[in-house]
Amino acid sequence: MRKLFLIILPIMLVFLLALNITVSTRQVVNYKLKVLKIPLYLKLLDFFDRDFNYKLLAKNILGGSKTDKERVMKLFAWAHENIRKTPAGFPITDNHVWNIIVRGYGESDQASDVFTTLCNYASIDAFFTWLDIGPLDHHYIPLSFVKIEGRWSVFDPRGGFYFMNKKNEFAGIDEIAKGDWSAVSLDGSGASGVFYAEYLKNLELIKNVGLTRANTQSPINRLRLEIKKLKFN
C-alpha cells in the first residue's frame, strides 16, 4: 500500500502543477483582439460548464421533437427570437458562443453561430459561412448550412428566413444553385428573394465540412481539433 502511495503521490503533484499552468483565452471587443491569461484548470472548468449548458439548452428547446425538420425549425426560431441585434452603443464582443446566448444579443454572424452550434448539440450537422455578391462588390452576409435528411439546406437566423423548393420542402443547395428556391419568413411575411438572390447565385456545393467552430464546442471534437493542429505545426 505504501509503495502504491509513493507512486501515486508524485503523479498527483505533477497533475496539480499542470492544472495551474498559465494559458491564454482570446476575446474580441469592437474588433480588437485581447489575449487574457488564465490558469489551465479554469479554462477546462469553463469549457465543460459550457458543454453541459449547451446540452441542457438544446434539450429544453427541442422538447419532444421527433424529426430533424422539427428540431431544426425549433432551434432556428429560438435563435432568431433570442439573439437580438446589438443595441446601439453597446460593445461588439466575441469570445464564446455561450456568452452570446447569455447576453441575448449579437451580430448577424453570432446569431448563425448560436443556431449552428445548437444544431450540432442536437446531433444535426451544421455550420455557417459568409457569402458575398461577387468580385466587384464585396458585401458579405452570414448564412447557416444545415444537413437535413442527407441534404444541405440554407437558413438566415438573423433575418428569420429559410429556403423552400417547388415541392414545399427545404431546398437543397443543388436546387438553390439551379434557381429552385423561394425565401420563407418565420413570421409568415413576404419573401425577400431579391435580396438573397445576389448571394445565393455564388453558392457552391458542399463536399467535406470537417471540424468547424459549430461542432468543436464538445470535448471530443475539440480534442480532435487540437490533435489536428499539432500535426500541422
Phi, psi and chi 1 to 4 in degrees:
 res  aa     phi    psi   chi1   chi2   chi3   chi4
   1 MET       -  -41.2 -173.0   70.5 -179.9      -
   2 ARG   -65.3  -39.5 -176.7 -179.7  177.3 -174.8
   3 LYS   -62.3  -41.1  -70.9 -177.8  178.3  179.0
   4 LEU   -62.9  -42.1 -179.7   61.8      -      -
   5 PHE   -62.0  -41.8  176.2   75.2      -      -
   6 LEU   -66.1  -26.2  -68.3  174.3      -      -
   7 ILE   -79.4  -43.9  -67.0  172.0      -      -
   8 ILE   -72.0  -37.4  -66.6  175.8      -      -
   9 LEU   -56.1  -52.0 -179.2   59.5      -      -
  10 PRO   -63.9  -31.8   19.1  -30.9      -      -
  11 ILE   -63.9  -42.9  -65.5  174.1      -      -
  12 MET   -65.3  -40.0  -69.8  179.4   63.3      -
  13 LEU   -63.6  -42.8  -70.5  173.3      -      -
  14 VAL   -64.0  -40.6  170.3      -      -      -
  15 PHE   -63.0  -44.9  179.1   68.6      -      -
  16 LEU   -65.5  -39.2  -69.7  172.6      -      -
  17 LEU   -64.3  -39.7  -72.5  171.3      -      -
  18 ALA   -64.1  -36.7      -      -      -      -
  19 LEU   -67.2  -20.1  -73.0  177.1      -      -
  20 ASN   -95.7    4.5  -79.9  -79.6      -      -
  21 ILE   -61.7  139.4  -68.1  173.5      -      -
  22 THR   -80.3  126.5  -60.7      -      -      -
  23 VAL  -123.7  177.9  -64.8      -      -      -
  24 SER  -119.8  153.5   62.6      -      -      -
  25 THR  -135.0  145.1 -176.6      -      -      -
  26 ARG  -105.3  145.3  -63.4 -175.7  -60.7  173.3
  27 GLN  -141.1  132.6 -177.1 -177.2   64.5      -
  28 VAL  -110.5  121.1  178.4      -      -      -
  29 VAL  -122.2  120.3  179.5      -      -      -
  30 ASN    51.4   44.0  -69.4  -29.0      -      -
  31 TYR    67.7   16.1  -53.9  105.4      -      -
  32 LYS  -113.3  126.7  -66.5 -178.2  178.8  179.4
  33 LEU   -78.7  132.4  174.5   64.7      -      -
  34 LYS  -119.3  133.4  -70.7 -176.0  177.8 -179.6
  35 VAL  -108.0  116.2  179.0      -      -      -
  36 LEU  -103.4  141.0  -52.2  175.8      -      -
  37 LYS   -98.6  127.9  -60.3  -64.8 -176.8 -179.7
  38 ILE  -141.8  158.0   60.3  172.6      -      -
  39 PRO   -70.9  150.8   22.8  -31.6      -      -
  40 LEU   -57.8  -40.4  176.9   59.2      -      -
  41 TYR   -61.1  -36.2   72.8   84.3      -      -
  42 LEU   -70.0  -38.7 -177.7   56.4      -      -
  43 LYS   -63.6  -40.7 -172.8  166.7 -174.8  173.1
  44 LEU   -67.3  -43.2  -70.1  172.5      -      -
  45 LEU   -60.9  -44.3  -75.5  172.5      -      -
  46 ASP   -62.5  -40.6  -74.1  -14.3      -      -
  47 PHE   -62.6  -48.3  179.5   77.3      -      -
  48 PHE   -71.2  -31.3  -76.9  100.1      -      -
  49 ASP   -62.2  -45.0  177.0   68.6      -      -
  50 ARG   -63.9  -41.2  -67.9 -167.9  -59.9  -90.2
  51 ASP   -58.6  -47.0  178.7   56.6      -      -
  52 PHE   -63.9  -38.6  -71.9  128.2      -      -
  53 ASN   -68.6  -38.8  -85.2  -68.5      -      -
  54 TYR   -59.3  -45.9  -70.8  132.3      -      -
  55 LYS   -61.2  -44.9  -70.1  175.1 -178.7  176.0
  56 LEU   -67.2  -42.9 -179.3   59.4      -      -
  57 LEU   -63.0  -46.3  177.2   59.3      -      -
  58 ALA   -59.7  -41.7      -      -      -      -
  59 LYS   -62.8  -43.0 -179.4  179.7  178.6 -179.1
  60 ASN   -67.5  -37.2  -71.6  -22.8      -      -
  61 ILE   -68.6  -42.4  -65.8  171.1      -      -
  62 LEU   -73.7  -30.9  -64.6  175.8      -      -
  63 GLY    56.5 -126.9      -      -      -      -
  64 GLY   -99.4   25.9      -      -      -      -
  65 SER   -57.9  137.2  -58.4      -      -      -
  66 LYS  -108.3  -28.3  -63.2  179.8  179.9  180.0
  67 THR  -112.5  159.1   67.8      -      -      -
  68 ASP   -61.7  -35.5  -78.1   -7.6      -      -
  69 LYS   -61.5  -45.0  -70.1 -178.9  179.4  179.0
  70 GLU   -62.8  -44.7  -73.0 -179.3  -79.2      -
  71 ARG   -61.8  -46.7  -65.6 -175.8 -178.3   98.2
  72 VAL   -61.0  -44.8  168.9      -      -      -
  73 MET   -67.5  -34.9  -71.5  -53.6  -64.6      -
  74 LYS   -67.7  -43.7  -78.9 -170.2  175.0 -177.5
  75 LEU   -66.8  -38.0  -65.2  172.0      -      -
  76 PHE   -63.7  -47.4 -179.9   60.0      -      -
  77 ALA   -63.8  -39.6      -      -      -      -
  78 TRP   -64.4  -45.9 -170.2   92.3      -      -
  79 ALA   -63.4  -41.1      -      -      -      -
  80 HIS   -63.6  -40.2  174.8   68.1      -      -
  81 GLU   -82.0  -28.5  -66.9  166.4    5.2      -
  82 ASN  -104.9  -15.6  -70.8  -84.9      -      -
  83 ILE  -107.3   90.6  -50.6  -58.5      -      -
  84 ARG   -82.4  171.3  -53.2  -65.4 -179.3   85.9
  85 LYS   -65.2  147.2  -67.7 -178.3  179.4  179.0
  86 THR   -61.4  122.5  -56.2      -      -      -
  87 PRO   -60.1  146.6  -22.8   33.9      -      -
  88 ALA   -56.6  131.7      -      -      -      -
  89 GLY    88.8  -11.7      -      -      -      -
  90 PHE   -81.8  148.6  -83.6   48.1      -      -
  91 PRO   -70.0  145.7   25.5  -35.2      -      -
  92 ILE   -90.8  109.2  -62.2  171.7      -      -
  93 THR  -115.7  136.2  -54.8      -      -      -
  94 ASP  -139.5  113.1 -174.1   22.2      -      -
  95 ASN  -140.8  -70.8   46.2    9.0      -      -
  96 HIS  -119.7  148.4  -64.1  -65.1      -      -
  97 VAL   -59.6  -38.6  179.9      -      -      -
  98 TRP   -61.9  -35.4 -178.0 -110.1      -      -
  99 ASN   -64.5  -33.0  -68.5   -8.7      -      -
 100 ILE   -63.5  -43.5  -56.8  168.1      -      -
 101 ILE   -63.2  -43.6  -66.9  170.7      -      -
 102 VAL   -64.8  -42.7  171.8      -      -      -
 103 ARG   -65.0  -40.0  -74.9 -163.1  -54.5  -90.6
 104 GLY    84.0   10.4      -      -      -      -
 105 TYR  -150.6  162.1   69.6   82.2      -      -
 106 GLY   175.0 -179.6      -      -      -      -
 107 GLU   -77.2  172.9  -62.7  -59.2  -75.2      -
 108 SER   -61.5  -37.9   54.7      -      -      -
 109 ASP   -69.0  -28.4   60.2  -48.8      -      -
 110 GLN   -72.4  -31.6  -67.8  177.7  -43.7      -
 111 ALA   -63.9  -40.8      -      -      -      -
 112 SER   -66.9  -36.7  -76.6      -      -      -
 113 ASP   -59.1  -46.6 -145.9   -2.5      -      -
 114 VAL   -65.0  -48.1  168.4      -      -      -
 115 PHE   -58.5  -49.2  171.3   52.3      -      -
 116 THR   -71.1  -32.5   53.1      -      -      -
 117 THR   -65.2  -45.4  -65.7      -      -      -
 118 LEU   -65.8  -34.0  -68.7  176.4      -      -
 119 CYS   -59.3  -44.8  -79.3      -      -      -
 120 ASN   -63.6  -34.4  -82.8  -78.8      -      -
 121 TYR   -73.5  -13.1  -89.7   90.8      -      -
 122 ALA   -97.7   14.4      -      -      -      -
 123 SER    63.9   34.6  -60.3      -      -      -
 124 ILE  -121.1  120.5  -60.6  167.5      -      -
 125 ASP   -63.0  131.8  -70.1  -23.5      -      -
 126 ALA  -160.5  153.3      -      -      -      -
 127 PHE  -159.3  169.6   70.3   98.9      -      -
 128 PHE  -129.1  155.5   84.4   90.8      -      -
 129 THR  -149.7  171.5 -169.0      -      -      -
 130 TRP   -99.7  135.5  -66.5   84.5      -      -
 131 LEU  -114.9  142.9  -63.7 -177.2      -      -
 132 ASP  -118.8  166.8   67.3  -17.5      -      -
 133 ILE   -69.8  -40.6  -68.6  177.2      -      -
 134 GLY   163.2 -176.3      -      -      -      -
 135 PRO   -64.5  -21.5   23.8  -34.5      -      -
 136 LEU   -95.7  -16.5  -61.1  178.8      -      -
 137 ASP  -142.4   95.6 -175.0   -3.9      -      -
 138 HIS   -85.6   74.2  -68.7  -69.7      -      -
 139 HIS  -110.3  119.6 -175.3  -87.9      -      -
 140 TYR  -107.8  150.5  -63.2   84.2      -      -
 141 ILE  -134.3  146.0   61.1  166.8      -      -
 142 PRO   -87.0  132.9   30.8  -32.3      -      -
 143 LEU  -128.5  147.3  -69.6  176.1      -      -
 144 SER   -99.0  141.6  -60.3      -      -      -
 145 PHE  -119.1  125.2  -65.0   80.2      -      -
 146 VAL  -127.5  134.3 -176.2      -      -      -
 147 LYS   -91.9  110.2 -161.5  170.8 -171.8  178.5
 148 ILE  -120.4  119.2  -54.2  170.8      -      -
 149 GLU    53.6   43.3  -63.8  179.9   -9.8      -
 150 GLY    83.9    1.8      -      -      -      -
 151 ARG  -126.7  143.3  -58.9 -162.7  -47.9  159.0
 152 TRP   -84.7  125.8  -70.0   99.5      -      -
 153 SER  -119.3  164.9  -62.7      -      -      -
 154 VAL  -116.2  139.8 -175.0      -      -      -
 155 PHE  -139.2  149.3  -64.2   80.0      -      -
 156 ASP  -123.6   91.7  177.3    9.5      -      -
 157 PRO   -59.5  -39.6  -23.7   34.8      -      -
 158 ARG   -67.5  -45.7  170.6   49.5   48.1   83.7
 159 GLY   -75.8  -22.2      -      -      -      -
 160 GLY    78.8   22.1      -      -      -      -
 161 PHE  -110.5  143.3  -76.8   92.8      -      -
 162 TYR  -130.8  176.4   55.6  102.2      -      -
 163 PHE  -127.9  128.2  -57.6   88.0      -      -
 164 MET  -117.1  154.1  -54.4  -69.1  -77.8      -
 165 ASN   -97.1 -174.1   60.3   21.2      -      -
 166 LYS   -66.3  -22.0  -67.4  175.3 -177.7  176.1
 167 LYS   -85.3    5.2  -62.3  177.9 -177.8  178.6
 168 ASN    62.8   37.6 -158.7   32.7      -      -
 169 GLU  -118.1  164.5  -60.6  171.8  -19.7      -
 170 PHE   -57.2  125.3  -72.2  124.0      -      -
 171 ALA   -73.1  128.7      -      -      -      -
 172 GLY   -78.2  159.8      -      -      -      -
 173 ILE   -64.7  -24.7   56.7  173.7      -      -
 174 ASP   -67.8  -38.1   54.8  -25.4      -      -
 175 GLU   -70.9  -40.2  -65.9  170.2  -36.3      -
 176 ILE   -61.3  -40.5  -68.3  174.1      -      -
 177 ALA   -62.4  -27.1      -      -      -      -
 178 LYS   -91.2   -1.3  -63.1  174.5 -177.7  176.1
 179 GLY    90.9    6.1      -      -      -      -
 180 ASP   -89.6   78.6 -179.3    9.4      -      -
 181 TRP  -161.1  157.1   64.2  -88.9      -      -
 182 SER  -144.9  144.7   60.5      -      -      -
 183 ALA   -84.2  131.3      -      -      -      -
 184 VAL  -121.6  133.2 -179.8      -      -      -
 185 SER   -95.1  145.7  174.2      -      -      -
 186 LEU   -60.6  -34.3  -87.8  171.8      -      -
 187 ASP   -87.9    4.2   63.4   10.5      -      -
 188 GLY    81.8    6.5      -      -      -      -
 189 SER   -77.1  176.2   63.6      -      -      -
 190 GLY   -62.7  156.7      -      -      -      -
 191 ALA   -73.4  155.7      -      -      -      -
 192 SER  -115.0   49.7 -176.5      -      -      -
 193 GLY   -63.2  -36.6      -      -      -      -
 194 VAL   -62.2  -41.6  174.8      -      -      -
 195 PHE   -62.6  -48.5  170.3   75.3      -      -
 196 TYR   -74.0  -26.2  -71.4  108.5      -      -
 197 ALA   -56.5  -39.2      -      -      -      -
 198 GLU   -64.6  -29.7  -68.8  -61.9  -49.6      -
 199 TYR   -88.7  -41.4  -63.1   94.7      -      -
 200 LEU   -70.4  -20.3  -65.0  177.5      -      -
 201 LYS   -68.3  -17.8   69.5 -178.4 -178.7 -178.7
 202 ASN   -99.4   10.8  -64.0  -42.7      -      -
 203 LEU   -68.3  131.2 -170.0   62.5      -      -
 204 GLU  -107.0  152.5  -64.3 -179.1   -0.6      -
 205 LEU   -67.5  142.7  -62.6 -176.5      -      -
 206 ILE   -93.7  127.9  -59.8  168.1      -      -
 207 LYS  -106.8  -63.2  -64.3  179.5 -178.8  178.7
 208 ASN  -135.9  113.0 -178.5   25.4      -      -
 209 VAL   -78.5  -45.8  175.3      -      -      -
 210 GLY    73.0 -151.6      -      -      -      -
 211 LEU   -89.1  126.1  -63.4  174.0      -      -
 212 THR  -127.4  172.2   67.3      -      -      -
 213 ARG   -58.0  -36.5  176.7  171.6  159.9  103.8
 214 ALA   -68.3  -31.2      -      -      -      -
 215 ASN  -108.0    9.5   63.7   23.9      -      -
 216 THR  -112.4   23.9   53.8      -      -      -
 217 GLN   -84.5  -14.9  -58.5  -58.3  -48.2      -
 218 SER   -88.0  149.6   64.7      -      -      -
 219 PRO   -56.6  -43.0  -26.8   35.6      -      -
 220 ILE   -65.0  -48.1  -66.4  177.4      -      -
 221 ASN   -69.0  -32.8  -80.7  -13.3      -      -
 222 ARG   -65.7  -38.2  178.6   57.1   61.6   86.0
 223 LEU   -63.3  -42.4  179.3   60.8      -      -
 224 ARG   -60.7  -40.2  -71.4  173.6   57.0 -158.2
 225 LEU   -65.2  -43.5  177.7   63.2      -      -
 226 GLU   -64.8  -38.5  -64.4  -56.7  -35.8      -
 227 ILE   -64.7  -40.2  -68.0  172.8      -      -
 228 LYS   -63.6  -39.4 -174.8  177.2  179.6  180.0
 229 LYS   -62.0  -41.6  -73.6 -179.6 -179.2  177.9
 230 LEU   -62.9  -36.0  -70.4  172.9      -      -
 231 LYS   -65.8  -32.9  -71.6 -179.2  178.9  179.2
 232 PHE   -97.0    2.2  -71.1   95.6      -      -
 233 ASN  -103.3      -  -71.8  -24.3      -      -
